[in-house]
Amino acid sequence: MKLADFGLSKLFTGASLKTACGTPFYVAPDILLATDDSGYGPEVDMWAVGVLIYILLSGRLPFSGDDDEELFKNILEGDLVWKSPQFDNVSGEAKDLISHLIVVDPTVRYSAKVALTHPWISSNTTTPLHNSITEGFRSLSTVAKAKKVTKK
């Protein structure tokens, strides 16, 4: 499986990025906390990778809210929940990787280089997932359609 969405991408040259853009459900705390002076770096992409893995393994979003303000509050808190039954068959290694990617502090968050060496990525073991995941994907697609970040 390949996932790609480069519509709002920008080549990182080492300078802080400053544009708040993207889908709210995937936005990293770094973007929400960025100021015109501070900006953010490529660590936001690793947050999004963690969100994608979480969704692919469970069919659920790691953070939600009734509106963007509540969603952003929950993202800034960064408390992950491993709901049952969706995560019952997800390995501890997969949860460990997600837990190191969805980290509020970008200086502690795994880099791409570190993530690629994680046992869940480098091993060849697979476990069947819960059958409710397909239904979760269907409901997610209706929730996330065309929603863009609006930083307040």
BAZA-389784 format. One record per atom (N, C-alpha, C): x, y, z; atom name; residue in three letters; residue number from 1. Coordinates in pm, whole numbers, plus 50000, padded with zeros to 5 digits. Layout:
<recs>
{rec {X,Y,Z},"CA","ALA",NUM};
...
</recs>
This chain:
<recs>
{rec {50084,49883,50000},"N","MET",1};
{rec {50000,50000,50000},"CA","MET",1};
{rec {50089,50123,50000},"C","MET",1};
{rec {50054,50220,49919},"N","LYS",2};
{rec {50125,50347,49917},"CA","LYS",2};
{rec {50026,50458,49946},"C","LYS",2};
{rec {50067,50551,50029},"N","LEU",3};
{rec {49986,50668,50060},"CA","LEU",3};
{rec {50064,50791,50020},"C","LEU",3};
{rec {49998,50881,49951},"N","ALA",4};
{rec {50068,51003,49911},"CA","ALA",4};
{rec {49969,51118,49898},"C","ALA",4};
{rec {50008,51231,49949},"N","ASP",5};
{rec {49933,51354,49934},"CA","ASP",5};
{rec {50034,51467,49946},"C","ASP",5};
{rec {50081,51515,49833},"N","PHE",6};
{rec {50183,51618,49834},"CA","PHE",6};
{rec {50129,51754,49791},"C","PHE",6};
{rec {49998,51769,49797},"N","GLY",7};
{rec {49935,51893,49752},"CA","GLY",7};
{rec {49982,52017,49825},"C","GLY",7};
{rec {50014,52007,49952},"N","LEU",8};
{rec {50057,52122,50031},"CA","LEU",8};
{rec {50202,52107,50077},"C","LEU",8};
{rec {50276,52018,50010},"N","SER",9};
{rec {50412,51991,50055},"CA","SER",9};
{rec {50509,52101,50015},"C","SER",9};
{rec {50619,52103,50089},"N","LYS",10};
{rec {50726,52199,50062},"CA","LYS",10};
{rec {50857,52130,50097},"C","LYS",10};
{rec {50957,52148,50014},"N","LEU",11};
{rec {51088,52090,50039},"CA","LEU",11};
{rec {51151,52159,50159},"C","LEU",11};
{rec {51191,52079,50258},"N","PHE",12};
{rec {51251,52135,50378},"CA","PHE",12};
{rec {51397,52168,50349},"C","PHE",12};
{rec {51433,52293,50367},"N","THR",13};
{rec {51570,52338,50337},"CA","THR",13};
{rec {51650,52368,50463},"C","THR",13};
{rec {51587,52345,50579},"N","GLY",14};
{rec {51655,52374,50705},"CA","GLY",14};
{rec {51596,52494,50776},"C","GLY",14};
{rec {51528,52579,50702},"N","ALA",15};
{rec {51463,52696,50763},"CA","ALA",15};
{rec {51327,52653,50818},"C","ALA",15};
{rec {51287,52712,50930},"N","SER",16};
{rec {51157,52680,50989},"CA","SER",16};
{rec {51045,52708,50891},"C","SER",16};
{rec {50946,52618,50891},"N","LEU",17};
{rec {50826,52638,50809},"CA","LEU",17};
{rec {50726,52716,50892},"C","LEU",17};
{rec {50643,52795,50824},"N","LYS",18};
{rec {50555,52884,50899},"CA","LYS",18};
{rec {50408,52877,50857},"C","LYS",18};
{rec {50378,52809,50748},"N","THR",19};
{rec {50241,52804,50700},"CA","THR",19};
{rec {50162,52697,50773},"C","THR",19};
{rec {50050,52734,50836},"N","ALA",20};
{rec {49961,52637,50900},"CA","ALA",20};
{rec {49865,52586,50793},"C","ALA",20};
{rec {49886,52462,50752},"N","CYS",21};
{rec {49801,52405,50648},"CA","CYS",21};
{rec {49788,52256,50669},"C","CYS",21};
{rec {49689,52197,50606},"N","GLY",22};
{rec {49670,52054,50614},"CA","GLY",22};
{rec {49534,52019,50670},"C","GLY",22};
{rec {49515,51891,50700},"N","THR",23};
{rec {49390,51841,50753},"CA","THR",23};
{rec {49396,51844,50905},"C","THR",23};
{rec {49298,51903,50971},"N","PRO",24};
{rec {49304,51920,51117},"CA","PRO",24};
{rec {49331,51791,51195},"C","PRO",24};
{rec {49277,51678,51152},"N","PHE",25};
{rec {49293,51555,51227},"CA","PHE",25};
{rec {49438,51506,51231},"C","PHE",25};
{rec {49521,51552,51138},"N","TYR",26};
{rec {49660,51508,51128},"CA","TYR",26};
{rec {49759,51614,51177},"C","TYR",26};
{rec {49710,51731,51213},"N","VAL",27};
{rec {49799,51842,51246},"CA","VAL",27};
{rec {49876,51814,51375},"C","VAL",27};
{rec {50004,51843,51371},"N","ALA",28};
{rec {50091,51823,51488},"CA","ALA",28};
{rec {50081,51942,51582},"C","ALA",28};
{rec {50104,51918,51711},"N","PRO",29};
{rec {50103,52029,51807},"CA","PRO",29};
{rec {50201,52139,51769},"C","PRO",29};
{rec {50313,52103,51706},"N","ASP",30};
{rec {50414,52201,51666},"CA","ASP",30};
{rec {50354,52310,51577},"C","ASP",30};
{rec {50264,52268,51489},"N","ILE",31};
{rec {50200,52363,51398},"CA","ILE",31};
{rec {50103,52452,51476},"C","ILE",31};
{rec {50029,52391,51567},"N","LEU",32};
{rec {49932,52468,51645},"CA","LEU",32};
{rec {50001,52570,51736},"C","LEU",32};
{rec {50122,52536,51783},"N","LEU",33};
{rec {50194,52623,51876},"CA","LEU",33};
{rec {50291,52718,51806},"C","LEU",33};
{rec {50309,52699,51675},"N","ALA",34};
{rec {50406,52781,51601},"CA","ALA",34};
{rec {50363,52927,51599},"C","ALA",34};
{rec {50463,53013,51607},"N","THR",35};
{rec {50441,53157,51592},"CA","THR",35};
{rec {50512,53200,51464},"C","THR",35};
{rec {50494,53323,51424},"N","ASP",36};
{rec {50564,53373,51306},"CA","ASP",36};
{rec {50715,53368,51325},"C","ASP",36};
{rec {50760,53377,51449},"N","ASP",37};
{rec {50903,53373,51477},"CA","ASP",37};
{rec {50957,53230,51485},"C","ASP",37};
{rec {50880,53139,51548},"N","SER",38};
{rec {50934,53004,51574},"CA","SER",38};
{rec {50917,52909,51458},"C","SER",38};
{rec {50801,52903,51399},"N","GLY",39};
{rec {50775,52807,51292},"CA","GLY",39};
{rec {50781,52664,51344},"C","GLY",39};
{rec {50798,52570,51251},"N","TYR",40};
{rec {50806,52429,51287},"CA","TYR",40};
{rec {50895,52358,51186},"C","TYR",40};
{rec {50928,52233,51213},"N","GLY",41};
{rec {51020,52160,51128},"CA","GLY",41};
{rec {50961,52030,51075},"C","GLY",41};
{rec {51046,51944,51021},"N","PRO",42};
{rec {51000,51820,50958},"CA","PRO",42};
{rec {50943,51719,51058},"C","PRO",42};
{rec {50957,51745,51187},"N","GLU",43};
{rec {50901,51655,51288},"CA","GLU",43};
{rec {50749,51642,51274},"C","GLU",43};
{rec {50685,51744,51217},"N","VAL",44};
{rec {50539,51738,51199},"CA","VAL",44};
{rec {50500,51623,51108},"C","VAL",44};
{rec {50586,51588,51015},"N","ASP",45};
{rec {50556,51478,50924},"CA","ASP",45};
{rec {50556,51344,50998},"C","ASP",45};
{rec {50641,51331,51099},"N","MET",46};
{rec {50645,51206,51174},"CA","MET",46};
{rec {50521,51193,51263},"C","MET",46};
{rec {50470,51305,51313},"N","TRP",47};
{rec {50343,51304,51385},"CA","TRP",47};
{rec {50235,51249,51291},"C","TRP",47};
{rec {50229,51302,51169},"N","ALA",48};
{rec {50128,51259,51072},"CA","ALA",48};
{rec {50143,51111,51039},"C","ALA",48};
{rec {50267,51062,51030},"N","VAL",49};
{rec {50289,50919,51007},"CA","VAL",49};
{rec {50228,50838,51122},"C","VAL",49};
{rec {50249,50883,51245},"N","GLY",50};
{rec {50190,50815,51359},"CA","GLY",50};
{rec {50038,50813,51353},"C","GLY",50};
{rec {49980,50925,51313},"N","VAL",51};
{rec {49834,50933,51299},"CA","VAL",51};
{rec {49787,50836,51191},"C","VAL",51};
{rec {49857,50833,51078},"N","LEU",52};
{rec {49820,50741,50970},"CA","LEU",52};
{rec {49828,50595,51013},"C","LEU",52};
{rec {49934,50558,51082},"N","ILE",53};
{rec {49947,50419,51129},"CA","ILE",53};
{rec {49833,50386,51225},"C","ILE",53};
{rec {49805,50478,51317},"N","TYR",54};
{rec {49695,50458,51412},"CA","TYR",54};
{rec {49564,50432,51336},"C","TYR",54};
{rec {49537,50515,51236},"N","ILE",55};
{rec {49414,50501,51159},"CA","ILE",55};
{rec {49413,50370,51079},"C","ILE",55};
{rec {49524,50338,51016},"N","LEU",56};
{rec {49529,50216,50935},"CA","LEU",56};
{rec {49512,50090,51018},"C","LEU",56};
{rec {49557,50092,51142},"N","LEU",57};
{rec {49545,49974,51227},"CA","LEU",57};
{rec {49413,49965,51303},"C","LEU",57};
{rec {49342,50077,51312},"N","SER",58};
{rec {49219,50076,51393},"CA","SER",58};
{rec {49094,50123,51320},"C","SER",58};
{rec {49112,50199,51212},"N","GLY",59};
{rec {48995,50258,51147},"CA","GLY",59};
{rec {48938,50375,51225},"C","GLY",59};
{rec {49014,50426,51321},"N","ARG",60};
{rec {48970,50536,51407},"CA","ARG",60};
{rec {49072,50649,51404},"C","ARG",60};
{rec {49026,50767,51438},"N","LEU",61};
{rec {49116,50881,51456},"CA","LEU",61};
{rec {49172,50879,51598},"C","LEU",61};
{rec {49298,50915,51616},"N","PRO",62};
{rec {49352,50919,51752},"CA","PRO",62};
{rec {49297,51034,51834},"C","PRO",62};
{rec {49257,51142,51767},"N","PHE",63};
{rec {49204,51260,51838},"CA","PHE",63};
{rec {49082,51310,51762},"C","PHE",63};
{rec {48982,51355,51835},"N","SER",64};
{rec {48864,51412,51773},"CA","SER",64};
{rec {48810,51522,51863},"C","SER",64};
{rec {48706,51587,51817},"N","GLY",65};
{rec {48643,51693,51893},"CA","GLY",65};
{rec {48518,51738,51822},"C","GLY",65};
{rec {48430,51805,51894},"N","ASP",66};
{rec {48307,51854,51834},"CA","ASP",66};
{rec {48332,51970,51738},"C","ASP",66};
{rec {48445,52040,51756},"N","ASP",67};
{rec {48483,52148,51666},"CA","ASP",67};
{rec {48636,52154,51664},"C","ASP",67};
{rec {48692,52241,51581},"N","ASP",68};
{rec {48838,52250,51570},"CA","ASP",68};
{rec {48903,52286,51702},"C","ASP",68};
{rec {48840,52374,51779},"N","GLU",69};
{rec {48898,52414,51907},"CA","GLU",69};
{rec {48915,52295,52001},"C","GLU",69};
{rec {48813,52212,52011},"N","GLU",70};
{rec {48820,52093,52098},"CA","GLU",70};
{rec {48920,51992,52041},"C","GLU",70};
{rec {48919,51974,51908},"N","LEU",71};
{rec {49013,51883,51844},"CA","LEU",71};
{rec {49157,51927,51873},"C","LEU",71};
{rec {49186,52054,51856},"N","PHE",72};
{rec {49322,52106,51878},"CA","PHE",72};
{rec {49362,52093,52025},"C","PHE",72};
{rec {49268,52113,52117},"N","LYS",73};
{rec {49296,52095,52260},"CA","LYS",73};
{rec {49338,51949,52285},"C","LYS",73};
{rec {49265,51856,52227},"N","ASN",74};
{rec {49296,51714,52245},"CA","ASN",74};
{rec {49430,51677,52182},"C","ASN",74};
{rec {49461,51735,52067},"N","ILE",75};
{rec {49591,51711,52003},"CA","ILE",75};
{rec {49703,51763,52093},"C","ILE",75};
{rec {49685,51883,52147},"N","LEU",76};
{rec {49788,51943,52234},"CA","LEU",76};
{rec {49809,51861,52362},"C","LEU",76};
{rec {49706,51793,52409},"N","GLU",77};
{rec {49720,51706,52526},"CA","GLU",77};
{rec {49793,51577,52486},"C","GLU",77};
{rec {49766,51526,52366},"N","GLY",78};
{rec {49837,51410,52313},"CA","GLY",78};
{rec {49812,51279,52383},"C","GLY",78};
{rec {49699,51265,52450},"N","ASP",79};
{rec {49669,51140,52521},"CA","ASP",79};
{rec {49610,51037,52425},"C","ASP",79};
{rec {49688,50933,52397},"N","LEU",80};
{rec {49642,50826,52309},"CA","LEU",80};
{rec {49557,50727,52386},"C","LEU",80};
{rec {49452,50678,52320},"N","VAL",81};
{rec {49366,50575,52378},"CA","VAL",81};
{rec {49367,50456,52283},"C","VAL",81};
{rec {49386,50338,52339},"N","TRP",82};
{rec {49387,50214,52260},"CA","TRP",82};
{rec {49253,50145,52281},"C","TRP",82};
{rec {49151,50187,52203},"N","LYS",83};
{rec {49015,50138,52222},"CA","LYS",83};
{rec {49001,49992,52181},"C","LYS",83};
{rec {48915,49925,52254},"N","SER",84};
{rec {48878,49787,52223},"CA","SER",84};
{rec {48747,49792,52147},"C","SER",84};
{rec {48724,49711,52048},"N","PRO",85};
{rec {48802,49595,52005},"CA","PRO",85};
{rec {48907,49627,51897},"C","PRO",85};
{rec {48909,49751,51849},"N","GLN",86};
{rec {48995,49785,51736},"CA","GLN",86};
{rec {49142,49755,51763},"C","GLN",86};
{rec {49189,49778,51884},"N","PHE",87};
{rec {49331,49757,51913},"CA","PHE",87};
{rec {49360,49624,51983},"C","PHE",87};
{rec {49260,49540,51997},"N","ASP",88};
{rec {49280,49412,52067},"CA","ASP",88};
{rec {49386,49324,51999},"C","ASP",88};
{rec {49390,49327,51867},"N","ASN",89};
{rec {49485,49242,51793},"CA","ASN",89};
{rec {49605,49317,51740},"C","ASN",89};
{rec {49619,49443,51778},"N","VAL",90};
{rec {49734,49522,51734},"CA","VAL",90};
{rec {49850,49494,51829},"C","VAL",90};
{rec {49964,49464,51772},"N","SER",91};
{rec {50080,49424,51853},"CA","SER",91};
{rec {50130,49537,51942},"C","SER",91};
{rec {50197,49497,52047},"N","GLY",92};
{rec {50262,49593,52135},"CA","GLY",92};
{rec {50368,49672,52062},"C","GLY",92};
{rec {50437,49608,51966},"N","GLU",93};
{rec {50539,49679,51887},"CA","GLU",93};
{rec {50477,49790,51805},"C","GLU",93};
{rec {50360,49764,51743},"N","ALA",94};
{rec {50292,49867,51664},"CA","ALA",94};
{rec {50250,49983,51753},"C","ALA",94};
{rec {50193,49951,51869},"N","LYS",95};
{rec {50152,50055,51963},"CA","LYS",95};
{rec {50273,50134,52013},"C","LYS",95};
{rec {50385,50065,52033},"N","ASP",96};
{rec {50507,50132,52078},"CA","ASP",96};
{rec {50555,50233,51974},"C","ASP",96};
{rec {50555,50193,51847},"N","LEU",97};
{rec {50597,50286,51742},"CA","LEU",97};
{rec {50505,50407,51738},"C","LEU",97};
{rec {50375,50383,51739},"N","ILE",98};
{rec {50279,50493,51737},"CA","ILE",98};
{rec {50303,50586,51856},"C","ILE",98};
{rec {50328,50526,51972},"N","SER",99};
{rec {50351,50605,52094},"CA","SER",99};
{rec {50476,50691,52087},"C","SER",99};
{rec {50569,50654,52000},"N","HIS",100};
{rec {50692,50734,51983},"CA","HIS",100};
{rec {50680,50834,51867},"C","HIS",100};
{rec {50574,50821,51788},"N","LEU",101};
{rec {50551,50916,51679},"CA","LEU",101};
{rec {50450,51023,51719},"C","LEU",101};
{rec {50347,50983,51787},"N","ILE",102};
{rec {50246,51079,51832},"CA","ILE",102};
{rec {50288,51126,51972},"C","ILE",102};
{rec {50386,51214,51972},"N","VAL",103};
{rec {50444,51270,52094},"CA","VAL",103};
{rec {50437,51422,52082},"C","VAL",103};
{rec {50380,51486,52181},"N","VAL",104};
{rec {50360,51631,52175},"CA","VAL",104};
{rec {50492,51706,52159},"C","VAL",104};
{rec {50595,51664,52229},"N","ASP",105};
{rec {50726,51732,52223},"CA","ASP",105};
{rec {50803,51684,52099},"C","ASP",105};
{rec {50821,51770,52000},"N","PRO",106};
{rec {50888,51727,51876},"CA","PRO",106};
{rec {51034,51689,51895},"C","PRO",106};
{rec {51096,51733,52004},"N","THR",107};
{rec {51237,51697,52027},"CA","THR",107};
{rec {51250,51554,52076},"C","THR",107};
{rec {51141,51495,52123},"N","VAL",108};
{rec {51141,51358,52172},"CA","VAL",108};
{rec {51081,51262,52067},"C","VAL",108};
{rec {51002,51315,51977},"N","ARG",109};
{rec {50935,51236,51873},"CA","ARG",109};
{rec {51038,51164,51786},"C","ARG",109};
{rec {51009,51041,51749},"N","TYR",110};
{rec {51098,50966,51659},"CA","TYR",110};
{rec {51117,51039,51526},"C","TYR",110};
{rec {51237,51036,51476},"N","SER",111};
{rec {51267,51085,51341},"CA","SER",111};
{rec {51236,50972,51243},"C","SER",111};
{rec {51236,51001,51115},"N","ALA",112};
{rec {51214,50898,51014},"CA","ALA",112};
{rec {51323,50792,51022},"C","ALA",112};
{rec {51446,50835,51043},"N","LYS",113};
{rec {51558,50742,51050},"CA","LYS",113};
{rec {51540,50643,51165},"C","LYS",113};
{rec {51502,50693,51280},"N","VAL",114};
{rec {51481,50607,51397},"CA","VAL",114};
{rec {51359,50517,51376},"C","VAL",114};
{rec {51250,50574,51324},"N","ALA",115};
{rec {51127,50496,51301},"CA","ALA",115};
{rec {51152,50378,51207},"C","ALA",115};
{rec {51234,50399,51106},"N","LEU",116};
{rec {51260,50292,51010},"CA","LEU",116};
{rec {51338,50175,51071},"C","LEU",116};
{rec {51403,50197,51185},"N","THR",117};
{rec {51475,50089,51252},"CA","THR",117};
{rec {51390,50021,51360},"C","THR",117};
{rec {51271,50071,51384},"N","HIS",118};
{rec {51184,50015,51486},"CA","HIS",118};
{rec {51147,49870,51450},"C","HIS",118};
{rec {51142,49780,51548},"N","PRO",119};
{rec {51111,49639,51521},"CA","PRO",119};
{rec {50980,49617,51446},"C","PRO",119};
{rec {50879,49701,51470},"N","TRP",120};
{rec {50752,49681,51400},"CA","TRP",120};
{rec {50768,49704,51249},"C","TRP",120};
{rec {50856,49795,51211},"N","ILE",121};
{rec {50882,49822,51070},"CA","ILE",121};
{rec {50977,49717,51012},"C","ILE",121};
{rec {51079,49681,51087},"N","SER",122};
{rec {51183,49594,51032},"CA","SER",122};
{rec {51149,49444,51040},"C","SER",122};
{rec {51049,49405,51118},"N","SER",123};
{rec {51013,49263,51126},"CA","SER",123};
{rec {50914,49228,51015},"C","SER",123};
{rec {50896,49101,50991},"N","ASN",124};
{rec {50806,49056,50885},"CA","ASN",124};
{rec {50683,48986,50940},"C","ASN",124};
{rec {50649,49011,51064},"N","THR",125};
{rec {50534,48944,51123},"CA","THR",125};
{rec {50408,49026,51100},"C","THR",125};
{rec {50297,48959,51080},"N","THR",126};
{rec {50168,49027,51063},"CA","THR",126};
{rec {50066,48958,51152},"C","THR",126};
{rec {49968,49034,51195},"N","THR",127};
{rec {49859,48982,51276},"CA","THR",127};
{rec {49729,49032,51215},"C","THR",127};
{rec {49630,48943,51198},"N","PRO",128};
{rec {49500,48989,51147},"CA","PRO",128};
{rec {49441,49095,51240},"C","PRO",128};
{rec {49380,49196,51182},"N","LEU",129};
{rec {49321,49305,51259},"CA","LEU",129};
{rec {49172,49281,51280},"C","LEU",129};
{rec {49112,49359,51367},"N","HIS",130};
{rec {48970,49346,51398},"CA","HIS",130};
{rec {48886,49381,51275},"C","HIS",130};
{rec {48775,49309,51256},"N","ASN",131};
{rec {48692,49328,51136},"CA","ASN",131};
{rec {48613,49459,51135},"C","ASN",131};
{rec {48613,49536,51242},"N","SER",132};
{rec {48541,49664,51243},"CA","SER",132};
{rec {48620,49776,51177},"C","SER",132};
{rec {48743,49748,51137},"N","ILE",133};
{rec {48828,49853,51081},"CA","ILE",133};
{rec {48773,49907,50949},"C","ILE",133};
{rec {48723,49820,50862},"N","THR",134};
{rec {48669,49865,50734},"CA","THR",134};
{rec {48555,49963,50755},"C","THR",134};
{rec {48467,49933,50850},"N","GLU",135};
{rec {48358,50025,50879},"CA","GLU",135};
{rec {48410,50157,50932},"C","GLU",135};
{rec {48514,50151,51014},"N","GLY",136};
{rec {48575,50273,51066},"CA","GLY",136};
{rec {48632,50360,50956},"C","GLY",136};
{rec {48697,50296,50856},"N","PHE",137};
{rec {48750,50372,50742},"CA","PHE",137};
{rec {48638,50445,50668},"C","PHE",137};
{rec {48527,50378,50649},"N","ARG",138};
{rec {48414,50441,50578},"CA","ARG",138};
{rec {48365,50565,50653},"C","ARG",138};
{rec {48351,50555,50784},"N","SER",139};
{rec {48302,50670,50860},"CA","SER",139};
{rec {48406,50782,50864},"C","SER",139};
{rec {48535,50747,50866},"N","LEU",140};
{rec {48640,50849,50865},"CA","LEU",140};
{rec {48640,50929,50736},"C","LEU",140};
{rec {48615,50862,50625},"N","SER",141};
{rec {48620,50934,50497},"CA","SER",141};
{rec {48512,51040,50490},"C","SER",141};
{rec {48399,51019,50552},"N","THR",142};
{rec {48295,51122,50550},"CA","THR",142};
{rec {48327,51235,50646},"C","THR",142};
{rec {48393,51205,50757},"N","VAL",143};
{rec {48428,51307,50856},"CA","VAL",143};
{rec {48535,51402,50804},"C","VAL",143};
{rec {48635,51347,50735},"N","ALA",144};
{rec {48754,51424,50700},"CA","ALA",144};
{rec {48748,51493,50564},"C","ALA",144};
{rec {48642,51477,50490},"N","LYS",145};
{rec {48636,51532,50354},"CA","LYS",145};
{rec {48659,51683,50352},"C","LYS",145};
{rec {48763,51723,50282},"N","ALA",146};
{rec {48789,51864,50249},"CA","ALA",146};
{rec {48801,51957,50367},"C","ALA",146};
{rec {48829,51906,50483},"N","LYS",147};
{rec {48844,51992,50601},"CA","LYS",147};
{rec {48988,52041,50606},"C","LYS",147};
{rec {49009,52169,50621},"N","LYS",148};
{rec {49142,52230,50624},"CA","LYS",148};
{rec {49168,52292,50760},"C","LYS",148};
{rec {49295,52303,50797},"N","VAL",149};
{rec {49332,52362,50924},"CA","VAL",149};
{rec {49298,52510,50926},"C","VAL",149};
{rec {49234,52550,51035},"N","THR",150};
{rec {49212,52693,51059},"CA","THR",150};
{rec {49265,52721,51198},"C","THR",150};
{rec {49382,52777,51205},"N","LYS",151};
{rec {49447,52805,51333},"CA","LYS",151};
{rec {49387,52929,51395},"C","LYS",151};
{rec {49348,52918,51522},"N","LYS",152};
{rec {49284,53032,51589},"CA","LYS",152};
{rec {49377,53090,51690},"C","LYS",152};
</recs>
